């Protein structure tokens, strides 16, 4: 028997099986891991909108905005009064009064700009805090309940209803907020 002419058929026959097993084994392992994973979905937009802290914060921001609007209306009324008086004054007094009106108009424009910027910044900071809090609660919930992955519903094209954790997360947030709110009210009274 010559070594070069009669090669063993085993390596040639086994090669496709080795390739098939090397490709299929990781897929099978990944499939087993994925089936054992717990995955949940949260509608963050809904949680944000329905969270009691968001509603309370929006009400406070609205109160602040209304107070600033009232202050603005007083300033506008004062300027209107000054303009009406301007018509009754002589030429020399008109010049001085016009300068005062121009100064008040400049102050009003600055007030408007500052108010808009401050309200925007307060809203942005507050909403960031709330979103950070939602993320922390979702993370704690996932760890506590043994979830491997929780996704935002916005990123989902399809999901089973059983994967939706929105109500549980919202209940956790609202319960915690109400408890903190009661503690704060107790401190104010005591």
Secondary structure by P-SEA (a helix, b strand, c coil): cccccccccccccaaaaaaaaaaaaaaaaaaaaaaabbbbbbaaaaaaaacaaaaaaaaaaaaaaaaaaaaaaaaaaaaaaaaaaaaaccaaaaaaaaaaaaaaaaaaaaaaaaaaaaaaaaaaaaaaaaaaaaaaaaaaaaaaacccbbbbccccccccccccaaaaaaaaaaaaaaaaaaaaaaaaac
